[in-house]
Amino acid sequence: MNSHLLRGKVRHRRSRPTVYEFEHDVYYFALDLGELDQVASRLRLVSRNRRNVYSFRDSDHLLPPAEDVRAAVWDHLRAEGFDPDGWRVTLVTSLRVLGYEFNPASFYLCRNRAGELEVVVVEVHNTYHERHVYTLRPALTPAAYVASMDKRFYVSPFIDLDASYTVRVQDRPDSLRIVIDETEHGLPLLQASMVLQRVPLRDRTLLRLFARHPLVPHKTTGMILWHALRLWLRGVRFHAHGEAAR
């Protein structure tokens, strides 16, 4: 089975108008989209489209909400001008925990017939229950997959929509590293990174993770609000949702 877990650290560092940084332990599911039913049948703690300790719900992903994520991703890639026949797509995401879901960003790692990372689709969610999908067309380097995109979607109330991202992906057999550098008005502002090690996907591992890090989506929502409060108290400009959308 190609599906597995990813464990490691997520780090954020804001450089202006005040320096602000944090680091948290995290884990993600790396799901081969051809194995979704297989994962659910093999693991007692994971289900697809029904409640469990961990549950994958197709409609939690893509626009419009998917009925079948694999079919929807293939349709999306074709609409973007790619021929994904024979490709393998791994979705790096968090699952619902005890029915609750909040997933700030998911990454669809699309590997071509040769097994090379060809396309990365990034799905972003905000706290207004909105989502947006970016399709990255890379400039390949010997060390990493690199692509840039303009910001099209309201996420943080402390960052204006006049911003852009550069995304770097190092996709290795034993690890995955994703670094996102964000500029605002053409100036460096924020770096977010995920440094993750690949771990076999087993029930006993999930049970240990649940015991150590219970209710991960609930914690994610709480930490977003906590860090937002701290930035607001430091006087960082607040962009309301309607204001940023204009």
C-alpha positions as CSV (number, residue, x, y, z in Angstrom):
1,M,0.0,0.0,0.0
2,N,1.4,3.4,-1.0
3,S,-0.6,5.4,1.5
4,H,1.2,6.3,4.7
5,L,1.5,8.9,7.5
6,L,3.7,12.0,7.6
7,R,5.0,13.2,11.0
8,G,7.0,16.2,11.9
9,K,6.9,19.9,12.4
10,V,5.1,22.9,11.0
11,R,6.8,26.3,11.4
12,H,5.6,29.8,10.7
13,R,7.8,32.9,10.8
14,R,6.4,36.4,10.1
15,S,9.1,39.1,9.5
16,R,7.1,42.3,9.6
17,P,5.8,44.6,10.9
18,T,6.7,42.5,13.9
19,V,8.7,39.3,14.1
20,Y,6.3,36.5,15.1
21,E,7.0,32.8,14.9
22,F,5.8,29.4,16.2
23,E,6.3,25.7,15.7
24,H,4.0,22.8,16.3
25,D,4.2,19.0,16.1
26,V,1.9,17.7,13.4
27,Y,0.9,14.6,11.4
28,Y,-0.9,14.2,8.1
29,F,-2.3,11.4,6.1
30,A,-0.7,10.8,2.7
31,L,-3.4,9.0,0.8
32,D,-2.9,7.4,-2.6
33,L,-6.2,8.4,-4.3
34,G,-6.4,4.9,-5.9
35,E,-6.4,3.4,-2.4
36,L,-9.1,5.3,-0.5
37,D,-11.4,2.3,-0.2
38,Q,-8.5,0.0,0.6
39,V,-7.3,2.2,3.4
40,A,-10.8,2.3,4.9
41,S,-11.1,-1.5,4.7
42,R,-7.7,-2.3,6.2
43,L,-7.8,0.1,9.1
44,R,-10.3,-0.1,11.9
45,L,-9.9,3.5,12.9
46,V,-10.4,5.0,9.4
47,S,-13.5,5.2,7.3
48,R,-14.6,6.8,4.1
49,N,-17.8,8.9,4.0
50,R,-18.9,7.6,7.4
51,R,-18.1,8.4,11.0
52,N,-15.1,6.9,12.8
53,V,-12.2,8.0,14.9
54,Y,-10.7,9.2,11.6
55,S,-12.9,9.7,8.5
56,F,-12.2,10.8,5.0
57,R,-15.2,12.6,3.4
58,D,-14.9,13.2,-0.4
59,S,-17.1,16.3,-0.2
60,D,-14.6,18.0,2.2
61,H,-12.4,18.5,-0.9
62,L,-12.2,20.4,-4.2
63,L,-14.7,22.8,-5.9
64,P,-17.4,22.0,-6.3
65,P,-17.3,19.6,-3.4
66,A,-16.3,16.2,-4.7
67,E,-18.5,13.1,-4.9
68,D,-15.4,11.0,-5.8
69,V,-12.1,12.8,-5.1
70,R,-10.0,10.7,-7.5
71,A,-12.4,11.3,-10.4
72,A,-12.6,15.0,-9.6
73,V,-8.9,15.4,-9.4
74,W,-8.4,13.7,-12.8
75,D,-11.1,16.0,-14.3
76,H,-9.4,19.1,-12.7
77,L,-6.0,18.1,-14.2
78,R,-7.5,17.6,-17.7
79,A,-9.3,21.0,-17.4
80,E,-5.9,22.5,-16.6
81,G,-4.4,21.0,-19.8
82,F,-2.7,17.9,-18.4
83,D,-3.0,14.3,-19.5
84,P,-3.1,12.4,-16.1
85,D,-3.6,8.9,-17.5
86,G,-1.2,6.6,-15.7
87,W,-0.4,9.2,-13.1
88,R,-0.4,8.5,-9.3
89,V,-1.8,11.2,-7.0
90,T,-1.1,11.4,-3.3
91,L,-3.3,13.7,-1.2
92,V,-1.5,15.1,1.9
93,T,-4.2,16.2,4.3
94,S,-5.8,15.9,7.7
95,L,-8.9,13.7,8.2
96,R,-12.0,14.4,10.2
97,V,-11.5,13.4,13.8
98,L,-14.7,12.2,15.6
99,G,-16.6,13.9,12.8
100,Y,-15.0,17.4,13.0
101,E,-13.0,18.8,10.1
102,F,-10.9,21.8,9.6
103,N,-8.0,21.5,7.1
104,P,-6.2,24.8,6.3
105,A,-4.3,23.3,3.4
106,S,-4.1,20.0,1.5
107,F,-1.6,19.1,-1.2
108,Y,-2.2,16.8,-4.2
109,L,1.1,15.5,-5.3
110,C,0.6,14.4,-8.9
111,R,3.3,12.1,-10.2
112,N,3.6,11.2,-13.8
113,R,4.1,7.7,-15.4
114,A,7.8,7.9,-14.6
115,G,7.0,8.6,-10.9
116,E,8.3,12.2,-11.1
117,L,6.4,15.0,-9.4
118,E,4.7,16.7,-12.3
119,V,2.0,18.9,-10.7
120,V,1.0,20.1,-7.2
121,V,-2.6,21.1,-6.6
122,V,-3.0,23.1,-3.4
123,E,-6.4,23.3,-1.8
124,V,-6.8,26.1,0.8
125,H,-9.6,26.5,3.4
126,N,-10.4,29.4,5.6
127,T,-12.4,29.9,8.8
128,Y,-15.3,31.2,6.8
129,H,-15.9,27.7,5.4
130,E,-14.6,28.7,2.0
131,R,-12.1,26.9,-0.2
132,H,-9.9,27.6,-3.2
133,V,-7.8,25.5,-5.4
134,Y,-4.4,26.5,-6.9
135,T,-2.7,24.5,-9.6
136,L,1.1,24.9,-9.6
137,R,3.1,24.8,-12.7
138,P,6.7,24.4,-11.6
139,A,10.2,25.5,-12.5
140,L,12.1,22.3,-11.8
141,T,15.5,22.4,-10.1
142,P,17.8,19.6,-9.1
143,A,16.9,20.0,-5.5
144,A,13.2,20.8,-5.4
145,Y,9.9,21.5,-7.2
146,V,9.4,25.2,-7.2
147,A,6.3,27.2,-8.4
148,S,4.8,30.6,-7.7
149,M,1.2,31.8,-7.6
150,D,-0.6,35.1,-6.9
151,K,-2.9,35.1,-3.9
152,R,-6.5,34.8,-4.9
153,F,-8.2,33.8,-1.7
154,Y,-8.8,35.4,1.8
155,V,-7.0,33.4,4.5
156,S,-5.4,35.4,7.2
157,P,-7.0,38.7,8.3
158,F,-3.4,40.0,8.8
159,I,-2.3,39.7,5.2
160,D,-3.6,41.7,2.3
161,L,-4.8,40.1,-1.0
162,D,-2.0,42.0,-2.8
163,A,0.4,39.0,-2.1
164,S,2.0,36.1,-3.8
165,Y,3.4,32.7,-2.8
166,T,6.5,30.7,-3.9
167,V,6.1,27.0,-3.0
168,R,9.1,24.6,-2.8
169,V,8.5,20.9,-2.5
170,Q,11.2,18.3,-1.7
171,D,9.6,14.9,-2.4
172,R,12.0,12.2,-1.1
173,P,11.5,8.5,-0.5
174,D,11.7,8.9,3.3
175,S,10.5,12.5,3.8
176,L,8.5,15.4,2.5
177,R,9.4,19.1,2.9
178,I,7.1,21.9,1.8
179,V,8.2,25.5,2.2
180,I,5.9,28.5,1.3
181,D,7.4,32.0,1.1
182,E,4.8,34.7,1.0
183,T,5.3,38.3,-0.1
184,E,3.0,41.2,0.4
185,H,3.1,44.3,-1.8
186,G,6.3,42.8,-3.3
187,L,8.2,42.5,0.0
188,P,8.9,39.3,2.0
189,L,6.4,38.7,4.8
190,L,6.0,35.1,5.9
191,Q,7.5,31.7,5.6
192,A,5.6,28.6,6.4
193,S,7.2,25.1,6.3
194,M,6.3,21.5,6.9
195,V,9.2,19.1,7.5
196,L,7.8,15.6,7.6
197,Q,9.0,12.0,7.8
198,R,7.1,9.1,6.2
199,V,5.7,6.5,8.6
200,P,3.7,3.3,7.8
201,L,-0.1,3.7,8.1
202,R,-1.2,1.3,10.8
203,D,-4.0,1.2,13.4
204,R,-1.6,1.0,16.3
205,T,0.3,4.1,15.1
206,L,-3.0,6.0,14.7
207,L,-4.0,5.0,18.2
208,R,-0.8,6.3,19.6
209,L,-1.1,9.5,17.7
210,F,-4.7,10.0,18.8
211,A,-3.7,9.5,22.4
212,R,-0.8,11.9,22.1
213,H,-2.5,14.5,19.8
214,P,-6.2,14.1,20.2
215,L,-8.7,16.3,18.4
216,V,-6.2,17.7,15.9
217,P,-8.7,19.7,13.8
218,H,-10.2,21.2,17.0
219,K,-6.7,22.2,18.1
220,T,-5.9,23.7,14.7
221,T,-8.9,26.0,14.9
222,G,-8.1,27.0,18.4
223,M,-4.4,27.7,17.6
224,I,-5.4,29.9,14.6
225,L,-7.6,32.0,16.8
226,W,-4.9,32.2,19.5
227,H,-2.2,33.3,17.1
228,A,-4.6,35.8,15.5
229,L,-5.3,37.3,19.0
230,R,-1.6,37.7,19.7
231,L,-1.0,39.4,16.3
232,W,-3.9,41.7,16.9
233,L,-2.6,42.6,20.4
234,R,0.7,43.5,18.8
235,G,-1.0,46.0,16.6
236,V,-0.7,44.2,13.2
237,R,-3.2,45.6,10.8
238,F,-6.5,43.6,10.6
239,H,-8.1,43.1,7.1
240,A,-11.8,42.2,7.5
241,H,-13.1,39.6,5.1
242,G,-15.2,42.0,3.1
243,E,-12.5,44.6,3.0
244,A,-9.9,42.1,1.7
245,A,-12.3,40.9,-1.0
246,R,-12.7,44.4,-2.6
